[in-house]
Amino acid sequence: MNHYLIVFDRTAGRVLRDDAYTDRHEALRERFKAERAYQGDDDIEVVVLAADSRDALTKTHARYFKPLKSLLQGALNRTQGPSSGPSALPAQ
């Protein structure tokens, strides 16, 4: 099992740090350091996530890795079913 330290800027919608660790304790130590570094910044999210692989992590926690438009389109597709018409989200 791998452990991934993710530092995410909610306002910018981007990952600031993405580090993989095989040792859970090391990942947590780094998390606490990152939390101290960003203390007081409510826009920054610091998490350690466990996953078998990076691919599994990007599937289960896509919000950290995919653009918001892509996530919204995927959610719409799941609720509306397959569509042969144009995209439900406007192009940017």
Beta strands, then each sheet from edge to edge (+ up, - down):
strand 1: 2-9
strand 2: 14-21
strand 3: 44-51
sheet 1: 2+ 1- 3+
end
